[in-house]
């Protein structure tokens, strides 16, 4: 699997994921110190909202001019946005409008970047599940090291240096992507953007297992993962970096499991594993001691990583290459839309509901989401692509 292309692609993803792992802790601590829970929620929402608004166009452009080109351009933009924020922190307390503006631009760049993440995997690896599991290792290691590193750097150097390091990760990512050499792929031939969007929508809508998962995922975003960072970071306080490191360790375990286990019905297996996420918000709500919090986050990270690999591999292997970026854009836009709403509401909702009570509700919703996924027949019955005759007979 470790061809030249996959090695450079893996390097690009690993280094940019490290930058991504630094930011939740840095933002929660730096922005939260200046502007409180509401400020953290608004900054995160400013990052997520343009992502939802523009990712459909990112999918179209990726199919038109190539995913790699779009991803490199997005990295360049994020080098600039994170650099501006770094300078602002070095020179004083950055005003909230500046943080919101840079987050908005970074979110728009991420919208141009993300469709290609899925689309490039089948081009750089012959075994998508193995590649996704290996990439999940990078995600896991960075989630393990990133939050702890961010906590140390915030204490020793301050937010300016952390944002500078984040800008550098996007620079390295862009260089690695530039070194990837891909064969010619079929490109979108329509001369109209709306026609390309319509084709992507038709492909997305034709797969009941896909749109039904995304519909359920809106509730997951609004009520579980969207408010999680703003609320949990304030509830947990100074130990937040260690808890996020435990989440990364769990992701390592989940990636290991996904690397070795190839379920015939991947989404059903992933949904059952996702039940392990519920103890995370529950333990936060109960004010559990740090060792228990970390253990719950190890389990949550494992559950999340296994589901993510099953989902990504299903999308990559069940959708034709010439429309994969557009279909990916629709599924990512739908799944992230709820998260943006949850992030924006995290601050205002604390005036009505105690954060710990909200976290208890999140745990209940997590179990409800798992139940809903398993009740949807096309999700439960979807089989892994490329099953051999023996496997097909064993599941018939």
N, C-alpha and C positions, 0 to 999 in steps of 0.2 A: 504493500500500500504506500510505502514511503517513497514515491516517485518525486522527481524534482518539483512538479506542479503542486502535489499535495503538501510537500514539505514547506514550500513558500506560503501556500494558502494557510496551512496550520500556523505558521509563524505570524502571519498577518492577524489571524483571528485571536491567537493567544495574547499578543501584545496589546491589541485593542480591547480585549476582554479584561486585561489587567487594569487598563485605564477606566473602563466601565465599573469595575469592582471598587476602585478608589472613591468614585464620586458619591455613592449614597451616604457613606460615612462623612466624607468631607462636606457635602451639602447639608446633611442633617445637623452637623455640629456647627459649621461656619454660618450658614444661613439661619439656622435655628437660634443661634446666639444673638444674631442681629434682629431677626424679624419673627421669631417664635414659630409655633406649629403652622400657623396660617401661611407664613412666609415660605416655609419648606414645601407645603402643599402647593402653593401658587407657582413656585419655581419648577417643581416637578411636573405640574400640569402644563406649564408653558413649554416644557420639553416634549411632553407626550402629545399635546393637541395638534401641533403641526405635523407630527409623525402620522397621526390618523388622517389628517386632511390631505396630505400630499403623497402618501405611500402608494395609492393607486396609480398616480402618474409615474412614480418611481418604477413600478412594475412595467408600465408601458415603455418607458425609455430604456429600461434594462433589456427588454425584448427587442427593441429597435436598434440600439447602438452597442449593446453588450453589457453584461452585468459588471465585468471587471472595470470597464471604463467609468461606469457610474459610481462604483465603490471607491475608486481612487479619487474622483472629484469630491465625493462626500468627505473623505478623510482630509483633503486640503481645507475645506470649509471649516471642519471642526478643529483643525490646528489653529486657525485664526480665532474662532470663538473662545476656545479655552485659553488661548494666549491673552486675549483681551481681558478676560475675567481675572487671570493671574496677575496682570499688571494692575488692575483695579484693586485687588487685595494687597498687593505690595505697597501701593501708594495711599491706602487708607481703608475706610469702610465703603464698599461699593454700594451705590443707591439701588434700591429694589428694581426700579425700571430698567437699569442696565442689566441686572441679572436676568430679568424676565426676557429682555430682548435677545441676549446671547443664548439663553435656553431655547427660545423660539427658533433662532437660526440653526442651532445645533440639532434641534428636533427635525427641522426640515431636511437637513443634510442626512440625518439618520433614515428618513423616509426614502431618500434616494439610494441609500446603502443597503437597507435590510432585504429587499426582494432578492438581490443577488446572492445573499448568504445561503439561502436554500438552493437557488438555481445553479450555483457553481459547484456544489458538492458532487452531483453526478458527473460533472465534467472533469473533476480532478481525482476521483476515486471510483473504482469498479464496484466496490461493495459499500453502498450508501449507509447501511446500518452500522457497519464497523467504523466507517469514517465519522458518522454522527456521534457514536459512542466515544471515539477518540477525541473528537472536538469537545465533547462534554467533559472529558478529563481536563482540557485546558480551561474550560469554564469553571470546573471544580477547584482546580489549583489556584486560579486567580481569585475565586471567591474565598478560598481559605486564606491566602496570603494578603490579598488586597485590602480587606477591611482592617486587619491588624496593622498592616503597613500604613494605611491612611491614619489610623488612630495615633500611631507613633509619630508620623510626620506632622500631624496637626498639633501635637503637643510640643514637638521640638522645633519645627520650622514655621508652622502656620499654614493657612489655606493657600497662600500665593504659590508656594513651592509645589503643593499637591496638584493644583491646576496646571502648573507648568509641566509637571511630569505627565499629566493627562494629555496635554497637547503633544508632547513628544511621542506618546504611544500611537497616536493617530498618524504622526509623520512616519514612524517605522512601519506601521501597517500599510500605508500607501506605497512605500518603497517595495515591500515584499509582494504586494499585489501586482506592481509593475513588472516584477520578475517572473510572474506566472505566464506561461505560454499555452494558449488554448487553441484547439482546432476550430475551424470555421463551423458555426452552428446556424441552423435555420433562424432567420430573423422575421419579425412581423413585417408584412408586406403592405398593409393598409396605409393609405396616405393620410388618414384622419385619425386623430387621437381618440375621438369618441368611438369610432369603430373598433379600435383596439380595446378600449375599456369595455365595450359591449361584449366582445368575444371573451374577454377574461371573465366577465360576469356570467355569461352563459356556461362556461366551463365550470365555474365555481358552483353555480346553482344546480347543475346536473348531478352533482355528487352530494346526495342526501347526508351521507356520513360526515361530510365536511361542514356544510352550512349548519347542521344541527349542533355539532360541537361548538361552533362559533357562537351560536345563539345562546347556548348554556354558558359559554365563557364570558358573556357580558356580565352576568351576575357575579361570576368569580372576580372579574376586574373591579366592579363597583364596590363590592362588599367584602372582598378578601385581600387581594394583592395590592389594589390601588391605595387604600388608606394605610397599608401595613407599615411602610417605611416612616411616614410622618408620625404616626401614632406610637408605634413600637419604639422608635428611637427616643421619644420623649419619656415613655414609661420606663424603659430599661436604663437610660442615662449613660453613665460613663462606661458601662460594660457592653455597650452596643457593638463595638468592634469585635469583641471576643465571640459574641453570639453570632455575628455574621460570619466569622471564621468557622464556627461550628457548622453553619449552613453550607459553607464550601466543602468541608470534610464530608458531609452527607452527600453532596453532589458527586464527589469522588466515588463513593460507594455505589451510588445510583448508576454512574457511568460504567463502573466495573460490571455491575449486574447486566446492564444493557449490552455490553460487549460480549458477554458469554451466553445470554439467554435470548433465544429467537422464538418468541411465541407465535403460534400459527395465527392467532387473532390478536394483533398487537395493540389495538386501541382498547379492547376489553381488558387485557393484562395491564396496560398503562393506567386505565381508570381505577382498577382495583388497587394498584399501588398508590395512587394519588390520595387514598384515604389516610396515608401516613402523614399528610401535610397538616391535618386538622389539629394535632396537639401543639403545633407552633403557636398560633394565636391564643389557644386556650391557656397555655402555660404563661404567656405574657399577661393575659387577663388575670390570672390567679396570683401573679406576683411571685412566681416560683423562684427558689434560689438559683444562683448562676449555674451550677452543675446540671440541674434539671432543665433549665432553659436551653443550655447547650445541647443536651441529649435530645430534647424535642426538636431542635433545629437540625441536628444530624439526621433524624428520621425524616423531617420535612424536606431537606435537601435531597436525600436519597429518592423519596417519592417523586419530587418534582423532576429530577434528572431522568429517571426512568420513563416517566410520561413524555417528557420532551423528546427523547430519542425515538420513542414509538411513534409520536405524532409527526415529527420531521421526516422520518423515514417513510411513513405512509404517504405523506404529501409528495415527496420526491419520486417515489416509485409508482404512484397511481396516476400521475399527471404527465401529459406529453411534454417533451422538452421545449417545444416552440411556444408554449403558453404558460410554462411553469412559473416564470417571474410574475406574470400578471395574476395568476391564481394565488400565488403566495402573497401578493400585495393585498388581495381581498381578504384572505384568511387572517393575515397579520393585522390589517386595519380593524377588522371586526373584533379580534381578541384584545387589541390594545385600547379600543374606544372606551370600553368599560373602565379600564385602568385609569384613563385620563379623568373621567368623571369622579372616580373614587379619590384620586389625588387632590382634585380641586375642592372636593367637599370635606376633606379631612379636617381642615381648620374650622369651618363653620359648624360642622356636626358636633364638635366638642362643646359648643355652647348649649346643645340640646341633650347630648348623651355623654356620659362619662367615658373616656377612652377605654378603660378596662371593660366596661359593659359592651362597648362596640366590638372589642376583640373577642369577647365571648360569642357574640352573634356571628362573627366571622368564622369561628370554628364550626358552628352549626351549619352555616351556609356551605362550608367546604364539604361536609358530609352530604348535604343535599345535592351538590354538584356531582359528586361521585355517583350517587344514586340515579340522578337524571341521565348521566352518560350511559350507565349500564341498562337503563330502561329503553334506550333508543336502539331498536333492532339493527339498523344498518351500521351503527357504531359497534355494537356488540358482535356482529357477525363478520365484519370486514376481515378478510384473510390477507396474510402477508403476500406481497407480490413475489412471483418466481417460485412458488411451491412446486416441488417435484411430485411425480405420480404417487409415490408412497405416502407422502404427507397429505396429498389430496384424499387418498383413500382413507387414511386414518381419521380425517375430520369430516368425512361425508356422513 
